[in-house]
Amino acid sequence: MKKDQIALKKPKQVTPFDQILLEAIDEALLSLGENVKTSIYFHLDNKFKIMRSEIPSKINDFSDALERIFSSGAGHLEILFMKNLHSKLSLHCEWPSRCKWVLTEVTFQEYVCLMRHKFEEISSNQKEIDFFVGTIEEQAHIKINSTGSASRGKNQKEC
């Protein structure tokens, strides 16, 4: 390749898990207000060079940036991210523990990694996976089939 040629990278395809993770993060940040959410994404992009779409692939950098922005408050946001992600995926994972009375401390990065692996494991082993995206008020139901394609439909609340 010549020096004056620019190598174009293929844009990374957003996986269903990445989409769910971004929605979980969006909802948590939105709880702080729309202006705050917009401001955080602006600072992540301009100061830390992390675009919103890159967060799933730069989860460690994202966590470090939150720590620099919010200091000890970053942990509270990360817990909210994990709660939102858990509610969307509803996956059960067990952490290895020496004693059943001791709870293992889990970082946000470890949790996302575990959920991603569990999600991919289930995706490859089952024909379909059900999970929920969107806000609680407008919950959408998604099914992933064995080919990896997704279908989306609205959940209807029963009275």
ABEGO torsion letter per residue (X at the ends): XBAABBBBBBBBBBBAAAAAAAAAAAAAAAAAEAAAAAAAAAAAAAAAGBBAAAAAAAAAAAAAAAAAAAEAAAAAAAAAAAAAAAAAAGBBBBBBBABAABBBBBBAAAAAAAAAAAAAAAAAABABBBBBBEBAABBBBBBBBAAGBBBBBBBBBBX
